[in-house]
């Protein structure tokens, strides 16, 4: 039990001279857990954040909630779906967000602090730029919050918050199941969400996951996962006649959708530790559900693991193909990927009725304006269930960000632009405008009615009742992503200039957007 100090008690109940929080008529301190968004309703809708099967809650805040003692009242706010309340609605607030959310997160923090709320900022961006974040907060968390959260609460009730808390890597076996009751279910994917591993051994130059979670894989015990899933789903109910009819005449997945026995595994790479993945896949099969998640290209080199994947009820996997150029792959240090094997990889999964959700990034140094047609052709020829194409974005504290800064190629240091839909640097073999419009042309063609018909509807089909609603959602997103009103194209018509000494020169030096 955390004992609350007198000075905090008086601040909570200024009209009560005794201020005993455990006495009759007193209230529990309120903690606001806030997932910041961009501040733009339209941009929050883009990339599927608020569409069926595509919206997911900030489960890190659900975990923090589970680690919070009952003597605190918790309110969770996802700003992508609901506004942060005005006035003093909390005594302590934890705000998290991605890089492009941080300008708005800082505004929220400043407003809450002006109302008397103590504010803590955390997440990957805050870990990378803790001094910047500290200008807008009472405290910041550097690293993983779970390991220091109880210390923070203890310091808060004593009235002695530190400026910085350094969170080491958490032992996933010691974490309780997250609190899901605080999430407003009408905003999100209609299934459940779970984490089974953390860490990444690859270390791509554009990615900050390894810097934040570390290169060592950490895993949750399969038995703990089984217990959590059984608590969430329970035993499969008896199949009624109409469910059997739907499964036989339409598709075997439909009863699972009706029963909402759907699971999203949010790990960066579910198969990072193959022996652990095999054990968890057996748990998924035992729980009798349908699931999807993220895997690496290494998965394709293990046929037995792919068979287990199919046998466990896998609807599909998201694979970071990133680029169709092996030169780009080698430059980004994603060495497991072999572009010559991509098509065979997709074929193996489709043969087992596992969908493939491909992720691509455009703007690498070997990319020319032809790359956009190449991605569209690849997605159509291999009938990818989705092709999620983003603009390469050098995030703070990544190798790519440091390289671009050294080469004077940055166009913007305004974090609001770091949303994977805005050009923030000078490409080498195309103009910023070509990169901006080319990425959007991929979305327009892949998620056109013709593109959806070819990839999803025509036979042989792979789980169409899962992927058709998803593609219709992306079709709707395309209108927002391609809107000049909300994502204006950069008015820049020059690519990077190569110096005679082999160096790179930015033709727009002095025009960099600075402030966040």
Buried (B, 14 or more C-beta within 10 A) or exposed (E): EBEBBEEBBBBBBEEBEEBEBEEEEBEBBBBBBBBBBBBEEEBBBBBBBBBBBBBBBBBBBBBBBBBBEEBBBBBBBBBBBEEBEEEEBBBBBBBBBBBBBBBBBBBBBEBBBEEEBBBBBBBBBBBBBBEBBBEBBBBBBBBBBBBBBEEBBBBBBBBEBEEBBBBEBBEBEEBEBBBBEBBEEEBBBEBBBBBBBBBBBBBBBBBBBBBBBBEEBBBBBBEBBBEBBEEBBEEEEEEEEEBEEBBEEEBBBBBBBEBEBBBBBBBBBBBBBBEBBBBBBBBBBEBBBBBBBBBBBBBBBBEEBBEBBBEBBBBBBBBBBBBBBEEBBEBBEBEBBBBEEBEEBBEBBBEBBBBBBBBBBBBBBBBBBEBBEBBBEBBBEBBBBBBBBBBBBBBBBBBBBEBBBEBBBBBBBBBBBBBBBBBBBBBBBBBBBBBBBBBBBBBBBBBBEEBBEBBBEEEEBBBBBBBBBBBBBBBBBBEBBBBEEBBEBBEBEEBBEEEEEEEBBBEBEEEBEEEB
